[in-house]
Amino acid sequence: MIGYRQAKWKEPLLFEVSVPGRTSYKLRGADKEIKSVAGSLKSMLPSEMLRTQPPSLPEVSELQVIRHFTRLSQMNFSVSSGTYPLGSCTMKYNPVVNDLAAGLNGFSWLHPLQDASTCQGALELMWELEQWLAEITGMDAVTLQPAAGAQGEYTGVMVIREYHKCITQECEQRNELLIPDSAHGTNPASAAMVGYKVVVLPSSPDGLVDIDAVKAAAGPKTAGLMLTNPNTIGVFEKDIEETAGIIHDAGGLLYYDGANLNAIMGITRPGDMGFDVVHMNLHKSFSTPHGGGGPGAGAVGVKEMLEEFLPVPRITRTDEGTFDFKYDFPRSIGRVHGFYGNFGVLVRAYSYLYSLGSEGIRNVAKNAVLNANYVAHHVGQIPGFTLPFSKDAPRMHECVISVEELKEKTGVTAMNVAKRLLDFGVHAPTIYFPLIVPEALMIEPTETESKQDLDIFISALKQISKEAHETPERVMDAPHMTAVGRLDEYRAAHPRTLTLSWRMFQKQSKDK
Ligand SMILES: Cc1ncc(COP(=O)(O)O)c(C=O)c1O
């Protein structure tokens, strides 16, 4: 076990250490240059847009800035300092080479309004990425425009609605989307935003979609079914082909929530399971971190009969091998994002796939599944920790553990376990999700954790279980070794109680 104690700096704000006139290094002779650029910019701007006062910025040296942010980072947690098994978020280590690719001048200095003839390389990259993602998911066409998984869902569900409007012409009558009770919350939210009534499908005692419930719910009102496979408890929906048949026979379409492709990429494809639409979170499986607040990319893939409804512009390749934007899709749902999506995320995804190749991608999935099963096997045996549902079914990229038994015996809850884990230098797993598992810990180790690191994680949980039985208050008061102790969960998340800017801070100090 690694001894862990998080740094605890009493760090002032940069504004508080600001000294008038202090700057970072100066380049000899650059002053003249800067003044002349500033002068010509000033003459180009309308006078009403010019500042009358200089901006209020902290005046500090370069070293002060470096130390300030280094200290703040030491009081934080990241995948660079320890295991980050945040279930459903795929907080894996993303190779730096993919960041370097996104930072290349030719990519990072592009302007979205540039003429297509001047950014052929970028268009080729996006076009090729679309082809690769179509291949990985078993779809015929892909858009890279949506900026998040939830926006991908919204786009995909809009496409389903357009299909029923234009092709089956049953849009009015088909106003229901079927969604399992274990689904990610964004699924019913996206369906409702597009105007669908959500019909909740209960899970079977095995934690899978209940086939009888699908049969009972599917009918002339069904626009489609939204499903995650492997599902939210980490188990593969083995009856997926039968489920797809029931929905298609009823005239509906199948939507695959592919936010987490880590378990299946290179192994099996939603298109081959019978799905018609899929979104992928490139900011999970494809080398941009999720959970950092963005930016993301929720690419959407569709089967051929749905291609005409995808957002515009589409990227096309001419017979001569050049690339262009095409807007001429009269039945497109329109734009869902400015320009062509978050380009930097797309470059990372391209670089990731290019560097791994098809064998590498398959190995990612195999290792992600192996790691999740290793954790499920060992954690499921810790006193107070149980593996709910389908005990014998292998887990895919993640496993959900319940500590309900621990709570009953010792009073220690999933929240307490999560907080105490921080004291071992491990980020907490997702907790209390999915809702169908009481006192849930949703653990996604990802393929990038070594067996040694997984063993540290497992032994930390063993230690917590021991403490819960012997000195429960030690767990209930946690964390003890972090920069800040137990936070008030409500106040920490409520914008009214947070001071979000220096200006707010100054105003609050004056009001006091
Ligand atoms: C299964 C699933 N679907 C959808 C989403 C939504 O993705 P995003 O957070 O990018 O909107 C997530 C995010 O964690 C997810 O795990």
Ligand as a Chemical Component Dictionary entry (heavy atoms), coordinates in Angstrom:
data_LIG
# 
_chem_comp.id                   LIG 
_chem_comp.type                 NON-POLYMER 
_chem_comp.pdbx_formal_charge   0 
_chem_comp.three_letter_code    LIG 
# 
loop_
_chem_comp_atom.comp_id 
_chem_comp_atom.atom_id 
_chem_comp_atom.alt_atom_id 
_chem_comp_atom.type_symbol 
_chem_comp_atom.charge 
_chem_comp_atom.model_Cartn_x 
_chem_comp_atom.model_Cartn_y 
_chem_comp_atom.model_Cartn_z 
_chem_comp_atom.pdbx_ordinal 
LIG C1 C1 C 0 -23.880 5.542  -20.471 1  
LIG C2 C2 C 0 -23.736 7.024  -20.683 2  
LIG N1 N1 N 0 -24.539 7.663  -21.553 3  
LIG C3 C3 C 0 -24.443 8.982  -21.776 4  
LIG C4 C4 C 0 -23.525 9.762  -21.112 5  
LIG C5 C5 C 0 -23.507 11.249 -21.346 6  
LIG O1 O1 O 0 -22.295 11.733 -21.872 7  
LIG P1 P1 P 0 -21.857 13.249 -21.647 8  
LIG O2 O2 O 0 -21.481 13.387 -20.213 9  
LIG O3 O3 O 0 -20.699 13.474 -22.570 10 
LIG O4 O4 O 0 -23.013 14.120 -22.018 11 
LIG C6 C6 C 0 -22.677 9.150  -20.175 12 
LIG C7 C7 C 0 -21.694 9.953  -19.428 13 
LIG O5 O5 O 0 -21.070 9.557  -18.484 14 
LIG C8 C8 C 0 -22.793 7.744  -19.961 15 
LIG O6 O6 O 0 -21.999 7.104  -19.087 16 
# 
loop_
_chem_comp_bond.comp_id 
_chem_comp_bond.atom_id_1 
_chem_comp_bond.atom_id_2 
_chem_comp_bond.value_order 
_chem_comp_bond.pdbx_ordinal 
LIG C1 C2 SING 1  
LIG C2 N1 SING 2  
LIG C2 C8 DOUB 3  
LIG N1 C3 DOUB 4  
LIG C3 C4 SING 5  
LIG C4 C5 SING 6  
LIG C4 C6 DOUB 7  
LIG C5 O1 SING 8  
LIG O1 P1 SING 9  
LIG P1 O2 DOUB 10 
LIG P1 O3 SING 11 
LIG P1 O4 SING 12 
LIG C6 C7 SING 13 
LIG C6 C8 SING 14 
LIG C7 O5 DOUB 15 
LIG C8 O6 SING 16 
# 
